[in-house]
Amino acid sequence: MPTVFTHPAVPLAIGLGLGKDVISTPLLIAGVAVSMMPDLDVLAFRYGISYASDFGHRGFSHSLLFAATLALLGACVFRYFHSNFGRAFWFLFLAAASHGILDAFTNGGLGIAFLWPF
């Protein structure tokens, strides 16, 4: 079962596989961070948001829209990552989207809201 500590395996495999010339260390670290971010939705329980809510666990934060938003925000600082906009966007998008994909392989919960808000 994927955990917040195993989700970074995807960006690490992609980044280390492509090498530092393609995925810089700062971009790799950002990829690891965005691969774990969707699980911050567990904080919703503390505020009384139910599991089945769109904003509950495995809701909007596991969607492709959320992954694209994180990637877009990260890619805006592509110079900090010693990269270009496109490479930063696609790497961060794959890293963030991989979270929901890995969670979809588990049999726990109500599923993943990949296409939220639709």
RODO-2510 file (C-alpha; in nm, 4 decimals, decimal comma):
residues 118
     n   res          X          Y          Z
     1     m     0,0000     0,0000     0,0000
     2     p     0,1447     0,3395    -0,0954
     3     t     0,2190     0,5740     0,1897
     4     v     0,3326     0,9337     0,2127
     5     f     0,6848     0,7920     0,2347
     6     t     0,6614     0,5630    -0,0708
     7     h     0,4958     0,8083    -0,3125
     8     p     0,8325     0,9763    -0,3838
     9     a     0,9492     0,6542    -0,5538
    10     v     0,8003     0,7667    -0,8863
    11     p     0,9697     1,1087    -0,9148
    12     l     1,2914     0,9607    -0,7760
    13     a     1,2884     0,6825    -1,0358
    14     i     1,2142     0,9250    -1,3200
    15     g     1,4604     1,1892    -1,2020
    16     l     1,7462     0,9559    -1,1213
    17     g     1,6791     0,7538    -1,4352
    18     l     1,6995     1,0593    -1,6606
    19     g     2,0021     1,1974    -1,4770
    20     k     2,1008     1,5333    -1,3317
    21     d     2,1492     1,6873    -1,6763
    22     v     1,7761     1,6495    -1,7436
    23     i     1,6231     1,6682    -1,3927
    24     s     1,8234     1,8943    -1,1635
    25     t     1,8490     1,8273    -0,7913
    26     p     1,6180     2,1199    -0,6974
    27     l     1,3576     1,9975    -0,9486
    28     l     1,3892     1,6435    -0,8152
    29     i     1,3310     1,7672    -0,4589
    30     a     1,0250     1,9619    -0,5785
    31     g     0,8978     1,6457    -0,7494
    32     v     0,9335     1,4506    -0,4267
    33     a     0,7441     1,7244    -0,2394
    34     v     0,4528     1,7427    -0,4842
    35     s     0,4239     1,3632    -0,4884
    36     m     0,3450     1,3740    -0,1163
    37     m     0,1254     1,6877    -0,1111
    38     p    -0,2086     1,5205    -0,1935
    39     d    -0,1982     1,3410     0,1422
    40     l    -0,2186     1,6731     0,3229
    41     d    -0,5923     1,6251     0,2770
    42     v    -0,5939     1,4075     0,5886
    43     l    -0,5927     1,7364     0,7803
    44     a    -0,9555     1,7702     0,6683
    45     f    -1,0562     1,5125     0,9295
    46     r    -0,9334     1,7465     1,2003
    47     y    -1,1694     2,0176     1,0734
    48     g    -1,4739     1,7921     1,0559
    49     i    -1,4701     1,7400     0,6789
    50     s    -1,5987     1,3907     0,6095
    51     y    -1,4079     1,1296     0,4148
    52     a    -1,6779     1,1196     0,1447
    53     s    -1,6648     1,4963     0,0866
    54     d    -1,5076     1,6362    -0,2296
    55     f    -1,2557     1,7973     0,0029
    56     g    -1,2041     1,4867     0,2163
    57     h    -0,9307     1,2272     0,1847
    58     r    -0,8715     1,1140    -0,1750
    59     g    -1,0944     1,3916    -0,3022
    60     f    -0,9911     1,6933    -0,5064
    61     s    -0,6282     1,6803    -0,3929
    62     h    -0,5881     1,3483    -0,5749
    63     s    -0,7304     1,4844    -0,9016
    64     l    -0,5502     1,5539    -1,2259
    65     l    -0,6624     1,9167    -1,1979
    66     f    -0,4844     1,9479    -0,8622
    67     a    -0,1736     1,7835    -1,0118
    68     a    -0,1801     2,0262    -1,3047
    69     t    -0,2231     2,3223    -1,0695
    70     l     0,0732     2,2171    -0,8564
    71     a     0,2810     2,1617    -1,1699
    72     l     0,1871     2,4993    -1,3117
    73     l     0,2754     2,6781    -0,9886
    74     g     0,6058     2,4934    -0,9661
    75     a     0,6918     2,5483    -1,3309
    76     c     0,6520     2,9237    -1,2842
    77     v     0,9821     2,9190    -1,0953
    78     f     1,1581     2,6970    -1,3510
    79     r     1,4741     2,9082    -1,3389
    80     y     1,5169     2,8199    -0,9724
    81     f     1,5026     2,4548    -1,0775
    82     h     1,7727     2,5100    -1,3449
    83     s     1,5266     2,3854    -1,6035
    84     n     1,2827     2,5139    -1,8634
    85     f     0,9101     2,5676    -1,8162
    86     g     0,7970     2,2626    -2,0114
    87     r     1,0322     2,0170    -1,8466
    88     a     0,9516     2,1490    -1,4988
    89     f     0,5767     2,1372    -1,5674
    90     w     0,5689     1,7822    -1,7045
    91     f     0,8000     1,6402    -1,4397
    92     l     0,6013     1,7995    -1,1574
    93     f     0,2717     1,6956    -1,3176
    94     l     0,3826     1,3323    -1,3424
    95     a     0,5102     1,3408    -0,9855
    96     a     0,1832     1,4826    -0,8477
    97     a    -0,0473     1,2711    -1,0684
    98     s     0,1405     0,9548    -0,9725
    99     h     0,0073     0,9925    -0,6194
   100     g    -0,3538     0,9360    -0,7215
   101     i    -0,2560     0,6629    -0,9657
   102     l    -0,0694     0,4679    -0,6981
   103     d    -0,3565     0,5147    -0,4522
   104     a    -0,5992     0,3818    -0,7138
   105     f    -0,4202     0,0463    -0,7007
   106     t    -0,5279    -0,0025    -0,3403
   107     n    -0,8581    -0,1495    -0,2297
   108     g    -0,9202     0,0868     0,0607
   109     g    -1,1637     0,3735     0,0686
   110     l    -1,4137     0,5155    -0,1747
   111     g    -1,1806     0,5516    -0,4693
   112     i    -0,9895     0,8429    -0,6192
   113     a    -1,1435     1,1623    -0,7595
   114     f    -0,9216     1,1721    -1,0718
   115     l    -1,1611     1,3827    -1,2750
   116     w    -1,2770     1,6169    -0,9992
   117     p    -1,4815     1,8422    -1,0310
   118     f    -1,6606     1,6469    -1,3057
***
